[in-house]
């Protein structure tokens, strides 16, 4: 395959499909995050097919894909091993609502890969699995309040859809942020059970923990803040969370929906050497099919095992989805696969840094090779916590994304959400992307 991608043409068919969709789908879309996926155009792109790290829209335009289904299609689109395994399941039955052997094999593999995973339960989405982990923590501790960090995203459901992206007028004092509901329709009682804390600030953390002594069931975080600029934890900060939670009898939950299995076979807890009490997984877990999991240390999960804490789901670990996850994790458990993903991403990160430097454009490139973001901060300094993002150049982020799209590179429409790198990305794909990056910076 030739490395260079022909500049996409005007997606007139996408425009027509969106006009049609608005008569039957609320807003013409199935997810609020899809509204702006065509950049400055007034309609989203409609994708028709994909292979490896490339996707094609309904007008035949081709793109190198760094959205990869919000990180889910980590092996690439239409991966041959997945296609073969899933075709076999389609012939024998996709789900029965009973126990199945594949879920057992999958749970055994997760136990082998993930340090905290003594026992596992499956769900269908990251939002569901977060609810399961929170219920497990509340059931184990007998407390109801959860501490989360400002700007961290833990799904759209009421449980923790609080202070994901508050604006400056909503956020409240820095050291004691307000709990701001993500959307109308979230009850005050739910919001009142969520305590919000600044990220990467040990003093603020201790002060807030002291203020809620004896009330907290859990502290939850994204180890790498994937949905807000791939902000990294300061050195030692995750260790501090572990120490404080252990000393206070609070469960530590890592939301590894984005980092899980992608940043290495053991996810962020292996990358940073910090073992939580509970962890949540989705996206890369399923290789493109809907499956999620929450896993934890045996004593925390035992109330679930005994049926004292309730958790259910008709579709949990169906043979189809569990098979997809098993094939995916067997691949990601090979160090050379995640090494290839990391090295590919780091090449892109370095290309962005060089282009920004050469064009004298302030830009922080942050994250890890498998998931990263370019953030146009005022002086090129990496972000440290959520409120740093309130001052970034969002217009330049939007322009950057659109210039890449015009050159056949597809990334998340939201400028603060990260790039994901597929295992299927080829040297040709990387060459084409690096060329597009240089051209995009030349017009920023």
C-alpha positions as CSV (number, residue, x, y, z in Angstrom):
1,X,0.0,0.0,0.0
2,X,1.3,3.4,-0.9
3,X,2.1,5.5,2.2
4,X,0.5,8.7,1.0
5,X,-3.3,9.1,1.1
6,X,-5.1,11.1,-1.5
7,X,-6.8,14.2,0.0
8,X,-10.4,13.3,0.7
9,X,-13.1,14.8,-1.4
10,X,-16.3,16.5,-0.2
11,X,-18.4,13.9,1.6
12,X,-21.7,14.7,0.0
13,X,-23.2,11.3,0.8
14,X,-22.5,11.8,4.5
15,X,-24.4,15.1,4.3
16,X,-27.3,13.3,2.7
17,X,-27.3,10.5,5.3
18,X,-27.2,13.0,8.2
19,X,-30.2,14.9,6.7
20,X,-32.1,11.6,6.6
21,X,-31.0,10.5,10.1
22,X,-32.4,13.7,11.7
23,X,-36.0,12.5,11.0
24,X,-35.5,9.3,13.1
25,X,-32.5,9.6,15.4
26,X,-32.5,12.2,18.2
27,X,-30.3,14.9,16.8
28,X,-29.4,12.6,13.9
29,X,-26.9,10.7,16.0
30,X,-26.6,7.8,18.5
31,X,-24.0,9.4,20.8
32,X,-23.5,13.1,21.7
33,X,-19.8,12.7,20.9
34,X,-20.5,12.1,17.2
35,X,-22.1,15.5,16.5
36,X,-18.9,17.3,15.5
37,X,-17.0,14.4,13.9
38,X,-16.7,16.2,10.5
39,X,-14.9,19.2,12.0
40,X,-16.3,22.6,10.8
41,X,-18.9,20.9,8.6
42,X,-22.5,20.8,9.9
43,X,-22.7,17.0,9.6
44,X,-20.7,14.0,10.8
45,X,-18.9,11.6,8.6
46,X,-20.4,8.2,7.9
47,X,-17.9,5.3,7.7
48,X,-18.6,2.4,5.4
49,X,-15.6,0.0,5.9
50,X,-12.2,-0.4,7.5
51,X,-9.2,-2.6,7.2
52,X,-6.1,-2.5,9.5
53,X,-5.5,1.0,10.6
54,X,-7.5,2.6,7.7
55,X,-11.2,3.4,7.3
56,X,-13.3,4.6,4.4
57,X,-16.3,6.8,4.4
58,X,-19.5,6.4,2.3
59,X,-17.9,8.5,-0.5
60,X,-14.9,6.3,-0.7
61,X,-12.5,8.7,1.1
62,X,-9.8,6.9,3.0
63,X,-8.3,7.9,6.4
64,X,-5.6,6.6,8.7
65,X,-7.6,6.1,11.9
66,X,-6.4,7.2,15.3
67,X,-9.9,7.2,16.8
68,X,-10.1,3.4,16.3
69,X,-13.6,3.3,17.8
70,X,-12.5,5.4,20.8
71,X,-9.7,3.0,21.3
72,X,-11.7,-0.2,21.1
73,X,-10.4,-1.5,17.8
74,X,-6.9,-1.9,19.1
75,X,-5.9,-4.7,16.8
76,X,-7.2,-2.8,13.8
77,X,-10.4,-3.0,11.7
78,X,-11.5,-6.4,10.3
79,X,-8.6,-8.2,11.9
80,X,-8.3,-11.6,10.3
81,X,-8.0,-13.6,13.6
82,X,-11.1,-11.8,15.0
83,X,-13.1,-12.3,11.8
84,X,-12.4,-16.0,11.8
85,X,-13.1,-16.5,15.5
86,X,-16.3,-14.5,15.4
87,X,-17.6,-16.1,12.3
88,X,-17.4,-19.5,14.1
89,X,-19.4,-18.1,17.0
90,X,-22.1,-16.7,14.6
91,X,-22.6,-20.3,13.3
92,X,-23.0,-21.8,16.8
93,X,-25.0,-19.1,18.7
94,X,-24.0,-15.6,19.8
95,X,-25.6,-15.8,23.3
96,X,-27.7,-18.0,25.6
97,X,-28.0,-16.0,28.8
98,X,-26.2,-18.8,30.6
99,X,-22.7,-19.5,31.7
100,X,-20.2,-20.2,28.9
101,X,-16.7,-21.6,28.7
102,X,-15.2,-18.7,26.9
103,X,-15.9,-16.3,29.8
104,X,-14.0,-18.6,32.1
105,X,-11.0,-18.7,29.8
106,X,-11.2,-14.9,29.5
107,X,-11.3,-14.4,33.3
108,X,-8.4,-16.7,33.8
109,X,-6.3,-14.7,31.2
110,X,-7.2,-11.3,32.9
111,X,-6.2,-12.8,36.3
112,X,-2.8,-13.7,34.7
113,X,-2.3,-10.2,33.2
114,X,-3.7,-7.8,35.8
115,X,-2.1,-7.5,39.2
116,X,-5.3,-6.6,41.2
117,X,-7.5,-9.1,39.4
118,X,-8.2,-11.9,41.9
119,X,-11.8,-12.0,40.8
120,X,-13.6,-10.6,37.8
121,X,-17.1,-9.7,36.8
122,X,-18.1,-8.8,33.2
123,X,-20.4,-6.0,31.9
124,X,-21.2,-4.4,28.5
125,X,-19.6,-1.0,28.7
126,X,-17.2,1.1,30.7
127,X,-20.0,3.0,32.3
128,X,-21.7,-0.2,33.5
129,X,-18.4,-1.6,34.8
130,X,-17.7,1.6,36.7
131,X,-21.1,1.3,38.4
132,X,-20.2,-2.3,39.3
133,X,-16.9,-1.3,40.8
134,X,-18.5,1.5,42.8
135,X,-21.2,-0.8,44.1
136,X,-18.6,-3.3,45.1
137,X,-16.6,-0.6,47.0
138,X,-19.8,0.7,48.7
139,X,-20.9,-2.8,49.6
140,X,-17.6,-3.7,51.1
141,X,-17.0,-0.6,53.1
142,X,-20.6,0.3,54.0
143,X,-19.9,4.0,53.0
144,X,-21.6,5.8,50.1
145,X,-19.5,8.8,49.1
146,X,-16.9,8.5,46.2
147,X,-14.0,10.9,45.7
148,X,-13.3,11.6,42.0
149,X,-10.9,14.0,40.4
150,X,-11.9,17.1,38.5
151,X,-11.8,16.5,34.7
152,X,-11.6,12.7,35.0
153,X,-14.3,10.8,33.0
154,X,-16.0,7.7,34.3
155,X,-18.8,7.2,31.8
156,X,-22.1,8.9,31.1
157,X,-24.3,7.3,33.7
158,X,-25.4,9.2,36.8
159,X,-23.1,7.4,39.2
160,X,-20.0,9.5,38.4
161,X,-21.0,11.8,35.6
162,X,-19.9,14.7,37.8
163,X,-17.3,17.5,37.1
164,X,-16.1,15.9,33.9
165,X,-15.7,19.3,32.1
166,X,-17.1,22.1,34.2
167,X,-16.4,25.6,32.9
168,X,-14.7,28.2,35.1
169,X,-18.0,29.7,36.3
170,X,-19.2,26.3,37.5
171,X,-16.1,24.8,39.0
172,X,-15.9,26.6,42.3
173,X,-12.7,27.1,44.5
174,X,-9.6,25.3,43.3
175,X,-8.9,23.5,46.6
176,X,-12.5,22.4,47.1
177,X,-14.2,22.1,43.6
178,X,-17.9,22.0,43.3
179,X,-19.6,18.7,42.3
180,X,-21.1,19.8,39.0
181,X,-23.5,17.4,37.2
182,X,-22.4,16.5,33.7
183,X,-26.0,17.0,32.3
184,X,-29.5,18.0,33.3
185,X,-31.4,14.9,34.5
186,X,-28.8,13.8,37.1
187,X,-30.4,13.9,40.6
188,X,-29.0,16.1,43.4
189,X,-28.8,13.1,45.7
190,X,-26.4,11.4,43.3
191,X,-24.3,14.5,42.9
192,X,-24.1,14.9,46.7
193,X,-22.4,11.5,47.0
194,X,-19.5,12.6,44.8
195,X,-16.6,14.6,46.3
196,X,-14.4,16.3,43.8
197,X,-10.7,16.9,44.2
198,X,-7.9,18.6,42.0
199,X,-5.6,16.1,40.3
200,X,-1.9,15.9,41.1
201,X,-2.1,18.0,44.3
202,X,-1.1,16.1,47.4
203,X,-2.0,18.8,49.8
204,X,-5.5,19.3,48.4
205,X,-6.0,15.6,48.4
206,X,-5.1,15.1,52.1
207,X,-7.2,18.1,53.1
208,X,-10.3,16.8,51.3
209,X,-9.8,13.3,52.6
210,X,-9.5,14.7,56.1
211,X,-12.7,16.7,55.6
212,X,-14.6,13.5,54.6
213,X,-13.0,11.1,57.1
214,X,-15.2,8.0,57.7
215,X,-17.5,8.9,54.7
216,X,-15.7,7.6,51.6
217,X,-16.1,4.2,50.1
218,X,-13.6,4.8,47.3
219,X,-11.2,7.1,45.5
220,X,-11.4,6.6,41.7
221,X,-9.2,8.0,39.0
222,X,-8.1,7.7,35.4
223,X,-4.3,6.9,35.9
224,X,-3.8,8.8,32.6
225,X,-6.5,11.3,32.1
226,X,-7.4,10.1,28.6
227,X,-10.5,12.2,28.0
228,X,-8.8,15.5,29.1
229,X,-5.5,15.9,27.2
230,X,-3.8,12.7,28.4
231,X,-2.6,14.5,31.5
232,X,-0.1,12.3,33.2
233,X,0.1,11.6,37.0
234,X,3.0,13.5,38.6
235,X,5.8,11.1,39.7
236,X,4.8,9.4,43.0
237,X,1.2,10.7,42.9
238,X,-0.4,7.3,42.3
239,X,1.8,5.9,45.1
240,X,0.4,8.6,47.3
241,X,-3.2,7.6,46.4
242,X,-2.4,4.0,47.3
243,X,-0.8,5.0,50.7
244,X,-3.6,7.4,51.7
245,X,-6.4,4.9,50.8
246,X,-4.7,2.1,52.6
247,X,-4.2,4.1,55.7
248,X,-7.8,5.3,55.7
249,X,-9.6,2.1,54.8
250,X,-10.8,3.5,51.4
251,X,-10.9,1.5,48.3
252,X,-8.7,2.7,45.4
253,X,-10.3,2.2,42.0
254,X,-8.3,2.7,38.8
255,X,-10.6,3.4,35.8
256,X,-8.5,1.6,33.1
257,X,-11.2,1.8,30.4
258,X,-8.6,3.6,28.3
259,X,-5.3,2.5,29.7
260,X,-6.2,-1.2,30.2
261,X,-4.1,-3.7,28.2
262,X,-3.2,-0.8,25.8
263,X,-0.3,0.6,27.9
264,X,1.1,-2.9,28.3
265,X,-0.4,-6.3,29.2
266,X,-1.0,-5.3,32.8
267,X,-2.3,-1.8,32.0
268,X,-1.5,1.3,34.1
269,X,-1.1,-0.6,37.3
270,X,1.9,-2.4,35.8
271,X,3.1,0.7,34.0
272,X,3.2,2.7,37.2
273,X,3.8,-0.1,39.7
274,X,0.7,0.7,41.8
275,X,-1.9,-1.9,42.5
276,X,-5.5,-0.7,43.2
277,X,-8.2,-2.5,45.1
278,X,-10.5,-2.5,42.0
279,X,-10.0,-1.7,38.4
280,X,-12.4,-1.2,35.4
281,X,-11.7,-2.3,31.8
282,X,-13.4,-1.9,28.5
283,X,-12.4,-0.5,25.0
284,X,-9.2,-2.4,24.2
285,X,-10.6,-5.4,26.1
286,X,-13.2,-6.2,23.4
287,X,-11.2,-5.5,20.3
288,X,-14.2,-3.6,18.9
289,X,-17.1,-5.6,20.5
290,X,-19.1,-4.4,23.5
291,X,-17.7,-6.0,26.7
292,X,-16.3,-4.5,29.9
293,X,-15.1,-5.9,33.2
294,X,-14.4,-4.8,36.8
295,X,-11.8,-6.8,38.7
296,X,-10.6,-6.6,42.2
297,X,-8.7,-8.1,45.1
298,X,-10.5,-11.2,46.5
299,X,-11.6,-9.7,49.9
300,X,-13.3,-6.7,48.1
301,X,-15.0,-8.9,45.5
302,X,-16.1,-11.6,48.0
303,X,-19.4,-9.9,48.8
304,X,-20.2,-10.2,45.1
305,X,-19.1,-13.8,45.0
306,X,-21.4,-14.6,47.9
307,X,-24.4,-12.8,46.3
308,X,-24.5,-10.3,49.1
309,X,-23.8,-7.4,46.7
310,X,-25.9,-7.7,43.6
311,X,-24.8,-7.4,40.0
312,X,-26.3,-8.7,36.8
313,X,-26.7,-8.2,33.1
314,X,-28.4,-10.3,30.3
315,X,-25.6,-9.7,27.8
316,X,-22.6,-10.0,30.2
317,X,-19.7,-11.9,28.5
318,X,-21.8,-13.4,25.8
319,X,-19.9,-16.0,23.7
320,X,-19.6,-13.5,20.8
321,X,-18.1,-10.7,22.9
322,X,-16.1,-12.9,25.2
323,X,-14.5,-14.6,22.1
324,X,-13.5,-11.2,20.7
325,X,-12.0,-10.3,24.0
326,X,-10.1,-13.5,24.4
327,X,-8.6,-13.3,20.9
328,X,-7.7,-9.6,21.5
329,X,-6.0,-10.2,24.9
330,X,-4.1,-13.2,23.7
331,X,-2.5,-10.9,21.1
332,X,-2.0,-8.0,23.6
333,X,-0.4,-10.3,26.1
334,X,2.5,-10.7,23.6
335,X,5.1,-8.0,24.6
336,X,6.1,-7.3,21.0
337,X,2.5,-6.3,20.1
338,X,2.2,-3.6,22.8
339,X,5.9,-2.6,22.1
340,X,5.0,-2.0,18.4
341,X,2.0,0.1,19.4
342,X,4.1,2.2,21.9
343,X,6.9,2.7,19.4
344,X,4.5,3.8,16.6
345,X,2.9,6.3,18.9
346,X,6.1,7.7,20.1
347,X,7.2,8.3,16.5
348,X,4.1,10.4,16.0
349,X,4.6,12.2,19.3
350,X,8.1,13.2,18.3
351,X,7.0,14.3,14.8
352,X,4.4,16.6,16.4
353,X,7.0,18.0,18.8
354,X,9.5,18.7,16.0
355,X,6.8,20.3,13.8
356,X,5.6,22.5,16.6
357,X,9.2,23.5,17.4
358,X,10.1,24.3,13.8
359,X,6.9,26.4,13.4
360,X,7.3,28.0,16.8
361,X,3.9,27.0,17.9
362,X,3.5,26.4,21.6
363,X,2.4,22.8,22.0
364,X,2.7,20.1,24.7
365,X,2.7,16.5,23.5
366,X,1.7,14.3,26.4
367,X,0.7,10.8,27.3
368,X,2.4,7.6,26.2
369,X,2.9,6.0,22.8
370,X,-0.3,4.0,22.8
371,X,-2.5,7.1,23.8
372,X,-1.4,10.7,23.6
373,X,-2.6,14.2,22.7
374,X,-1.1,17.5,21.4
375,X,-2.3,20.4,23.6
376,X,-1.8,24.0,22.5
377,X,-1.0,25.5,25.9
378,X,0.1,29.1,26.1
379,X,3.8,28.4,26.6
380,X,4.0,24.7,25.5
381,X,4.0,23.5,29.1
382,X,2.3,20.1,29.8
383,X,-1.0,20.3,31.6
384,X,-0.9,19.2,35.3
385,X,-4.6,19.2,36.2
386,X,-8.0,20.0,34.7
387,X,-8.0,23.8,35.2
388,X,-4.9,24.1,33.0
389,X,-7.1,23.1,30.1
390,X,-9.4,26.2,30.6
391,X,-6.7,28.3,29.0
392,X,-5.6,26.2,26.1
393,X,-6.1,27.4,22.5
394,X,-9.2,25.3,21.5
395,X,-9.5,27.1,18.2
396,X,-6.0,25.9,17.2
397,X,-6.9,22.4,18.3
398,X,-10.0,22.4,16.1
399,X,-8.0,23.7,13.2
400,X,-5.3,21.1,13.7
401,X,-7.8,18.3,13.7
402,X,-9.5,19.6,10.5
403,X,-6.3,20.1,8.6
404,X,-5.4,16.5,9.4
405,X,-8.8,15.3,8.3
406,X,-8.4,17.1,5.0
407,X,-5.1,15.1,4.6
408,X,-6.6,11.8,5.4
409,X,-5.9,11.4,9.1
410,X,-8.8,10.8,11.4
411,X,-8.6,11.6,15.1
412,X,-11.1,12.4,17.9
413,X,-13.3,15.4,17.2
414,X,-12.9,16.6,20.7
415,X,-9.5,18.4,20.8
416,X,-8.7,17.3,24.4
417,X,-9.4,13.5,23.9
418,X,-6.5,11.4,23.0
419,X,-5.1,9.7,19.9
420,X,-5.2,5.9,20.0
421,X,-2.7,3.8,18.0
422,X,-3.8,0.4,16.6
423,X,-1.5,-2.6,16.5
424,X,-2.2,-2.8,12.8
425,X,-0.6,0.5,11.9
426,X,2.0,0.0,9.2
427,X,5.1,1.9,8.3
428,X,3.2,3.3,5.3
429,X,0.4,4.5,7.6
430,X,3.0,6.2,9.9
431,X,4.8,7.8,6.9
432,X,1.5,9.2,5.6
433,X,0.6,10.5,9.0
434,X,3.9,12.2,9.6
435,X,3.7,13.9,6.3
436,X,0.2,15.1,7.1
437,X,1.4,16.4,10.5
438,X,4.1,18.5,8.9
439,X,1.7,19.9,6.4
440,X,-1.0,20.7,9.1
441,X,1.5,22.6,11.2
442,X,2.6,24.6,8.2
443,X,-0.8,26.2,8.0
444,X,-1.6,26.5,11.7
